[in-house]
Amino acid sequence: MKIKDILSKSGKPFPSVEIVPPLSGMSKEDLFNSIDPLMEYSPRYINVTRHREEVVFREEADGTFSRHMVRNRVSETAVCGAIMARYGVEVVPHMICAGHTADQTAAKLKDFAFLGIENVIALRGDSMVGEKRFTPTPGGFSHADELVRMIKEGGKEGTDFSVGVGGYPEKHFEAPNLETDIENLKRKVDAGADYVITQMFFDNNKFYSFRDKCREAGILVPIIPGIKPLSTLRHVELLPQSFSIDIPKELSDEVLSHKDDKQAIYRIGTLWAINQCKDLLKHDVPAIHLYTMGKAGNICEILKECF
């Protein structure tokens, strides 16, 4: 079932979750062990992320080094197939511009359609490690709206997908300001995106303001908040750096006041996310999307308390 139809037909807000494909060498059972606890709470769909290949240098027999592209995780296609066979739940693989030509993207869509997948998330993707700015693949796409348009036009060839896109309540780090970033988001919606899932945030007021600005800009598709619970002391430093987001002073102060107590920090982050979700559910969100990062414990507690 297409996500756009789930959103239109659901009578109340529902949860969805996002997982990261397991590292190469891990088994299907390892994957299922991380998902099994979540299924008790009936997420309506599971997003499966896509990661770029990484560059490694290997020493040759003559002492020189050669550059190689490697993948360290199981493909999202394989993970989606395993999840569908095991659980019968809708899956939403991520598709990225980065590292793909248009022809490779078209081939990937046909693989998804063959498996019976009806939904994808269209993203630009990150720069390669060491790149100062994003460099599109020759023959590929520079921006997510181009990818959305290509996916939607593929419906003429029998690959008809419901397409989600990403939104940034605190703006994408490359955008000069939030207003310009919302203009970029509207381009993705105008290209055919059916709904928006946001980047994580820790201040609900920023989400509400973002949603209002989107509506004022003519973005009328469902906007789903994305939530990730803070769980370690390092998150206070790493999340703002990695995702260009703010952590409210109230939350960071509480975490730092318990910096020598890992369990207390884990609990603080979980309770903050629970309160976020409860407040969001009072403010007419169509769903809540939870970023698991391979950890089910705190996500299950949030699902239990809120759904």
Summary of the structure (lengths in Angstrom):
residues: 307
radius of gyration: 19.5
end to end distance: 21.4
largest distance: 66.1
contacts: 964
relative contact order: 0.14
helix: 44%
strand: 19%
